[in-house]
Amino acid sequence: MSLCVLGCSGTYASPGNACSGYLVRAGGFRMLLDCGPGTLAALGSQIDIADLDAIVLSHSHPDHWLELPVLRNALRYVLGIEGLAVYGTAETLTLAEPLCAGELAPTFEWTVITDSEDRMVGPCRVRTSRTDHPPETLSIRVDLGDQSLAYSADTGPRWGFEELGSGIDVAICEATYLDAERAGGVHLTATEAGERGRSAGVSQLVLTHLIPGADSSEYLRAGAEAYGAPVHLATPGAIFTP
């Protein structure tokens, strides 16, 4: 199993970096975690988009899903693909339907998900935990055999990776700001991301969703100090494996 960063820019796309989107490969199964603006081109550089098997969307903020209508147009009008499985919150579904002219189906087969889901998606076990973020926002854990990946999505400090269970190999954690005041209780700082990785005992911690223009070296320093070991930085095209 592996995770490829398609885009990781926090809140809005920055030069050379799309908004949130991550491609998980699990054997021959290909799953997209979030589908933010700009991620479709990056996805197409990794796989034939017709070969995508499932999409899991964390929440309704547009920087995490707004490429979905563009993907729907490609699948419906160019590639003739139907029945792609999409898992997302009810609020995201409500927003997506009018942008797809009320016709998500037959291109997408949407399943509404919420807190504490535990289901099989292809060969993967997928679990969710609601985070500390204003709309219904779901962190996502993906397991294939004894390998595991976890994605925090967006969250404030009243959530931790323990909510997704123990034994996480790779944790992709938002670290939008350096300063807690700017984070405003609805996002994490790099220090808070490091603390959450350390508390949950994750094997690898990857910082993501940095605000555009951030000094990545300062984020890495603050995250590593709190984590107690070096941390990684999500960058477009980077691949992480358990």
Summary of the structure (lengths in Angstrom):
residues: 242
radius of gyration: 16.5
end to end distance: 7.1
largest distance: 50.0
contacts: 899
relative contact order: 0.15
helix: 27%
strand: 30%
